[in-house]
Amino acid sequence: MNHIIILGPAYPYRGLASFTEILARTFNKRDKRVEVVTFRLQYPKLLFPGKTQFSESPAPTDIHITRMINSINPFNWWLTGRRISKMRPDALILQYWTPFMAPCLGTICRIVAKNRHTVILAKLDNIVPHERHFFDKMLTRYFVGAIDGFLYMSQQVKDELDTFVTSKPTVFAPHPVFSNFGEKVPRDEACRQLDLPENNRYVLFFGLIRDYKGLDLLLDAWAKLRQTGFTENKKLVVAGEFYTDKTKYLQQIERLGLCEDVLLRDHFIRDYDVKYYFSMADVVVQPYKSATQSGVTQIAYQFETPMIVTNVGGLPEIVPDGQTGFVVEPDAQAIAQAIEKIYKTDNLQRMAENMTTEKQRFSWDYFAEQLEKLYYLTSSKST
């Protein structure tokens, strides 16, 4: 596997683009010829829930990125497939995160496969989306049928994949630690950068806000803690752009009397600022109601910020209970108890120290090795 094309979100897009770009750099370091193919149009404005799809960061200069794909134009899918097919990469590696992309990506893959040379691999973020529609299974089945081998990052995704296909090669690799956000900075510096008083302690909810991520559970938990006086000199920082109705969360904050307790930074957090949020926080809480895996856990590992996660999807696979955080049921009372517990004795310091060792198993080199392994498993099966 010497010539690789990675097809997925990349600059000038944001979000999943970070994954694509770090993976490309990792393969470059492994002496592979790597090209990235991304979108000319990713989502029509009408279907995009956020303020912008585009990054404010400068364009990377160490990766070859070509904008080629229009997600809603079938004629473009045919042209893109033909172009990649003629390039004859050894491997085409795709990200799959939403059934919306299934017709586009599935069609491109089918056309590329006609060159009888390229092995088509998919890194699966989700198979069944968190917010479901009646057409999800039909679209996902179309995409899965075009792929030669799959890399999954949690057992839940593997179980869901098995409902579509069990005859194709698969490998497991956990989501790697995000290394593109820099290094941890002193807490006082992080507070200054974020204009937060240093005399408070901070609990962090981070990332795009969707209903399945359970922010309502965390707000209810915080209200319970406030009644006991535990939240004195503590604040809950909610940092991320709303991809759902913001009004109901604002109403909940007001109804629970949390207007002074909850600090909303309700916008997309720039890559440059991520290190400040994780460096000022004592703990990151992910009160998800459903999950597969989460990039937020891997950012927390990068900055060695202890976590509280719910016992859903692949989160317990990534956060050993009592070692680098606590795993609790998706329930407001359980979340409140975990927040109170993590501040007791030396839990925060001990867990942060444990993360130094634990995060070694989430390397990008290992992830790339597993993709190479999948390539050779798939190649040998087809010969």
N, C-alpha and C positions, 0 to 999 in steps of 0.2 A: 504494500500500500504506500506508494510514493507520491502520487498526485491526488490531492483531496480537494473537493469543492464542498464547502459548508453552506447550506441554503437555509436562510432564516433571517430574523430581525438583526440588523446591524446599523451602524451609523448611516444616515442621520437620525435614525429612530432611537428610542430610549427603552428602558425596561429590560426585556429579554436580550436586547442587543449586547449588553455587557457579557452575557454568557457566550454568545457567538464569538465575540472578539477575543475573550480570554482563551477560549478553546483554540482559535486560530493561532494565537501566539504560542500556545503550548505545543501544537504540532510543528510550528516553525522551528522551535527549539529542538525538536526531535528530528530535524533535517528532512522534513516533508515539504513538498511543494503545495502550498495552500492558497486557495482563492475563496473569497466569500461572495456569494450572490444574495442580494437582498431586494427589498421592494422598491419599486417606483411609487406604487400606491399600496399601502398596507391595509388600512381600514378607510372606507368612505367616512367623511365627517359626520354624516347622519348616524352612523353605527358606533362611533367612538364615544365612550362615556366621559372621557377626561377633557381637559382644556387644550392639550396639544399632544401629538404623537412624537414630537421632535425634541432632540437633545439640545441643551444649551452649551454643551461641552465642545471643545475644538475637535475637528476630525482627526482620527488616528492616522499617523503617518507610517506606521510599521506593518500595516495590513492592506492587502489588495482587495478592495471592496467595489463591486459593480452593482449598480441599481438596475434591476432588470424586470422584476415581477410586478404585474398588476393583478391583485387578488380577485378582481371581479370581471376580468376580461378573458373569456375562453380563447380568443384568438391569440392573445399574449401568452397564455399557458402553452399553446402549441409552439409558438416561436421560441419561447424560453426552453422548452423541452428539446427542441431540435438543436438549439445552439449549444446546450450543455452536452447533448448526446455526441455532437461533433467534436467537442473538446476531449471526450473519452477519458474522464478522470477514472482512476482506479476505484475510488469510493465517492459517493454522494451522501453526505450526512445532513439530515434534516432535524429540525425541532418540531415537535407536534404538541400544541398546547390548547387548541380549540377546534371543534368541528367546523367552524366557519371557514377554516383554511383547507379543509379536506378536499373539496373539488379542485381547487387550484393545485395544491401540492400533489394530490393523487394523480392528476392528469399529467403534470410535468414528469413525475416519476415513471409513469407508464411509457411515455415517449422516450425518455432517457434509456430505459431498459432495452429498447429495440437495438441498441448498439452491441448488445450481447457481450459487453466488457465491464461496464460499471456495476459495482455492487452498491445497492441502495440500503442505507442504514438510517434508523430513526431513533433519536433520543426523545423519550416520552416524558413530558411534564405531567400530562393527564391523558387518560383515555376517555373517561366519563367526566364531563365538566361539572364544576360545583353548582353552577346555575344551569339547570337542565331544560331541554326543549324536546319536543316529540321527534324531531328529525336527527337528533344527535347520533343515535346508533347507526342509522342508515349511512350518514356521512362518514362516520368513523370506520365503518366496515369497508367503504370504498377506499379510504386512505390505507388501511391496514393491508388490503389486498395488493397494494402496489409496492410494499416494502419487503426486502429480503431478510432483514434481521433487526432486532430491537434491543435497545439498552433502556432498562427501567431503573428508577431511583428510589422506589419504595415497594414493599410487598403488595400494598393495596393496588398499585398500578399494574403489577404483574398479574394479580388475581383478575383484574378487570380486562387485561389483555387476553387472558385465557378464555374469556367468554366469546372472543372473536376468532382467535387462532391459537393453536397449540403446536403446530407442525413446523414452525419457523424458529431458527436459533435466537436465543435471548441471553443477555448477560446482565448482571447487576453491578452498579457502581453508585455510591451515594453522591448526592449533590456536593460538588467541591466548595471549599471555602472561597468567598469572594475576596480577592486580593487587590482589586482595582480601586478600592476606596481609601487606600493609604494605611497609615499606622495609628495606633492609639495615641492620643495626646493627653497631657495633664488635665485633670478634671477642671481646675480653675480656668485654664485656657479655653476649654470647651464651653464652659458656662459664659465666659465673656463673649465668645464668638456668637453664641445663641441669645445673648442678652437675657440671661437667666441668673437670678441671685444665687450666689455660691452657698448661702446658709441653708438652702432647702435641699432635700433629697428628692430624687426623681425616679419615677417608674415610667417606662416607655412602651407605648404601642406604636409600631412603625410599619409603614407600607401602605399601598393602595387600599382604600377602605371599601370593602364589599360586605354585604350582609352576612355571608357565611363566615367571615372572620371574627364575628362575635364581639364586636365593640360594645354592643348593648349589654352583654354579660359582664364585661369588665366595668362598665359604668355602674351597674347594679352592685357589683362586688365592692367598688370603691365607696358607694353610699353606705354599705354595711360597715365598712371599716371606719368611715367618718363618724358613724353613730357611737363607736367605742372610743373615739378620740385618737385612734391610731394614726390618722392622716395628718396630725399636727406637724408642721414643718416638712410635709411631703406634698408633692404635686404629681399629677398624672399628665404626662406629655403625650399628646396624640399627634403624630407627625406623618402626614401622607395626604394624598389627594383623594377626595370622595369620588368613587365610581358608582355611587348609589345616592338615593335621596338624603341629602344632608339635614333637611329640616327635622326629621323625626329624631335624629341624634341630638340636635340642639334643644329640641323640646324635652327630651329625656334628661339632659344635663340640667335644664332649668327646673323641671319637675322634682328632681332629686336634690336640688339645692347645691349643685356642684360647680356653679359658675366660677367661683374663686379657686377651686381645686383642679380643674381641668384646663390645661393650656393647649389650645388648638393651633397647630401649624398646618393648616389644611391646604397644602399645595404639594406639588411633586418636589421631593427633596433632591437637590442637585448632588451629583456624585461627590463634588468637592466638600459638601456639608455633612455627608453621612458620618464621617469619623467623629464629628463634634457631638452628634446625637448619641452615638454609642459610647463615647468616652465620658459624657456627663451622667449617663444613666447608671443606676445601681443594678437594675434588672429590666429585662425585656419580657413583656407578657404577650403571648400569642393565644388568645382565648377562642381558637377556631372551633366552629361547629362541625366542619368537615375539612379534610385536607388530604393531600397526597404527600408532598414534601414542601418545604418552604425555603426560599432564598433568604428570608429574614434570619432563620436559625444559623445559616452559614455566615451571614454578616456578623452576627453576635459572636460566633466562634473566632472570626478574624480579630475582633476587638476584645475578646475574652470577657464578655458581659454575660453574667448568668441569666438563665431563662426560666420562665414558667410557661409550659405548653400544655395543651389539652390532649387527652388520650384518644386522638383521632388520626386516621391515616398513618403516614409514616413518621409523624413527629416523635413518638416514643422510641423509634429506631435510632434517631439522631441524638436525642437528649436522654442519657441514662439517668433515671430517676434518683435523686439524692446525690448525684455526682457533679453534673454541670448545670443542674436546675431541678425543678420539680415537675412531675407529670401528674395532672389532675383531670377529673372528669369535667366536661363542658357545662359547668354549673356555677352560678354566681357565688354561692356559699363556699364551694371548694376552692374557687379562685381566690376569694378573700382570705381564706385560711392559709393558702400557699404564700400569698404576699406577706402576711403577718409572720409566717414561719421563716421565710427566707431572710428576714432582718434579724432573726434571733441568733445568739451565740456568734460563731465565726462563719456562718454559712456562705455569705457573699464572698469573703476572702478565699475560703477553701474551694468553692466552686470555680472562681476565677482562676485559681492555680491549677485545678484539674483540667481546665479547658486548654491549657498550654500543651498538655500531652494528648488529650482526646482529639484535638483538631488535626493532628498529624495524619489521621486516617482519611481525611477529606482532601487529598491532594489532587491537583490537576493532572499531574503525570500519571497517577493511578487511573484517573478517568480516561485519559487518552490511551493508556495501555489496554483498558477493557474494550474500547472501541476498536483497537487494532485486533484484539483477540476475536471480537465479534466478526470483523472482516474475514479473518482466516477461517473461522467456523463456517461462515456463510459460503465462502468460496469453495471450501472442500465439499460442502454438501451439494453444491451445484455442479461439481465435476463428476 
